[in-house]
């Protein structure tokens, strides 16, 4: 193990470092004089000085920056050489210009890189030293950047070099511009806007240069320029940056997530944030290129195969995925889908899903203009076939995250009528529409629950928004005249019918049933024609083996089968980790979940369709079954108890609410008497409130991939219906009391009186609590304002004192530094004088010794003579 350096060694090393620093200062001063003394920047003297300056910058950049006039002298030479770019004398200026730009780039410094994590902790002193060096380099780079901007006319002289014929000079100046831009972006932006030809030259380098590292450096500079400056975004878009990006992406392997491809996509993302750029890209056919590139990224292939690639792939399987994987090295899943996810982000930006473009604006005209742009973008995306990518959702080789991104694209595009038209179309080689194919995925057991939940939410919203889709699904419920061939695609709604038939026969499949009921609910939502036609919709031929011929009958039988399954079960029948626990289930894995979906559909259907309500209320099976569900208790666990009882109470309340004048239900008072006798009016109301205030009803998850039991639309529907039911019950009670002939039992009247008293007491408590909270809030606001003001003043005073202390400390450190330098210089001078004295003494001793030798020789000769 090496011995620790002694104090003398440290002192000696300090003297050597000081001497080296002084030598570097002397060299820098000498080079400044040589650069400033010659007016011709291409002379051999200047070239040699620049070469030596570049070497000195590598060795001691601090010395160059600290030398007065060193950086300005170098910048003046660069300015002179920049004027020769693109002219006859450029060849002589090429070498010194490259040396000067390389030296300037090294003085500006690179961006600080994150230190890699290590298993063993590093020394605190070494870590502190590294941080100090990084901070010093950052300060030095900022100082050099300010000098560069000041002495190059805000960077305009540097932009001249982009017109140089030498690609090396172009490369070096783009490196310098990037490093200056990261520290001082505003001057470079102004210089570029003042000289549009500079952007044109930069675009020419990107479009025409065949040298990869030069082209990539121009891409890096454009990536910085388009990150935030809207005007530069519009200029480069008009000059064809988007087309260039798509052309370059066509040469990249989008399945490996390379750095160049990701930089190109980030540049495209920057342009997609501007409405003007979006319009330009759309009108020049850029969205067609976007869809083609996204398809290539999904398949993981190049749009333009490399030479010889087709011959090697002739014998591969016809599947597009199989034609692209043989020669590719293994890449991670993150890298495999990085380009595809970036492209979908761009598509979502055009569709108004990830930007603020679709948000309301204070200016109505501006908001309308923006909304028109978003609608035009959506229509263009649909026309160019972006929804065709949804056909890849069933493919197991596509990552789940990529599939969820496709669902988000559908979510962004579903408001446009063109999307509905595309969903109704039947693709070549398929027997069902795209809508039917997506609905089949929703009711399939093979699809992961996160993807199924996301697709179900988006698809149901799309169906409920567009009446042609609702009518299309209604028509597909009808039985097929000819049976399907083996392996042939079956329409999704016929699959729904098969799922309902299984439930009607006592074999419910909870997860498919849940999503099948929600598809039916979306088909019914807001469409009076579908609501009235569905009860009498024939789903099977007469005389067949199917349990029902009409849709309403089959649904009621499926509802009865699910209810019977839940009423006959108990928590003991389930495994400890089953769905009948007290926690919130992660998905519809139990019959109780399917029954919740059936009750949701039944409640909405009965509330909007009098014929369906009359059929339900007149059934000798449905009403007793629903009453049993109101009193189901803990058979299905605490979670499902609240929801089954609340939804069943809502269904019975709809029977009470029905308007007798429309012939829906003949006499609602018997239903009230039944509820009062078996449940109690107060308990009936409590069950509805418990459902409305449940956590899954009040706070449904927002993430698209998370399964949710209710949405905000159903919560609003529930509250509206509960209020209407309460009004109707009070009307029935009051009208019966006025008529004198009481048809209600006495306990109903007593419970109503008690309910009114309780509600009145609760209202007064809430009112008093509200007043108290208002006064507390006012007091708290006044106190917090006073406290914040005092705290702000104290903080300002503390900051001022700290600032003064820091200034004193800086002055003290500067004084100590200057004293130390003076002391070292004094000691160095003393050492040099001491060395000179010793040298003189040595020379004197040599002369004396020579004289002694001569005297001795003379004496010896005298003795011998």
Secondary structure, DSSP 8 states (H G I E B T S, - for coil): ------HHHHHHHHHHHHHHHHHHHHHHHHHHHHHHH-S-TTSHHHHHHHHHHHHHHHH-HHHHHHSTTHHHHHHHHHHHHHTTTTSTTHHHHHHHHHHHHHHHHHHH----------SS---HHHHHHHHHHHHHHHHHHHHHHHHHHHHTTTTHHHHHGGG-S-HHHHHHHHHHHHHHHHH-HHHHHHHHHH-HHHHHHHHHHHHH---HHHHHHHHHHHHHHTTT-HHHHHHHHHTTHHHHHHHHHTTS-TTTT-HHHHHHHHHHHHHHT-HHHHHHHHHTTHHHHHHHHHHHHHHT--SS--TTHHHHTTTS-SSGGGGSSSS-----HHHHTHHHHHHHHHHHHHTTSSSGGGS--SSHHHHHHHHHHHHHHHHHHHHTTGGGGGGGTT-TTS-HHHHHHHHHHHHHHTTSHHHHHHHH-B-TT-SSBHHHHHHHHHT-SSS-HHHHHHHHHHHHHHHHH-HHHHHHHHHTTS--SS---TT----HHHHHHHHHHHHHTT---HHHHHHHHHHHHHHHTT-HHHHHHHTT-B-S-TTSSSS-SBHHHHHHHHHHHHHHHHHT--GGGS-TTSTTSSS--SS--SHHHHHHHHHHHHHHHHHH-HHHHHHHHT-TTHHHHHHHHHT-TTTTHHHHHHHHHHHHHHHHHHHHHS-GGGTSSS-SHHHHHHHHHHT-HHHHHHHHHHHHTSHHHHS---STTS--S--HHHHHHHHHHHHHHHHHHHHHHHHHHHHS---S-HHHHHHHHHHHHHHHHHHHHHHHHHHHHHHHHHHHHHHHHHHHHHHHHHHHHHHHHHHHHHHHHHHHHHHHHHHHHHHHHHHHHHHHHHHHHHHHHHHHHHHHHHHHHHHHHHHHHHHH-
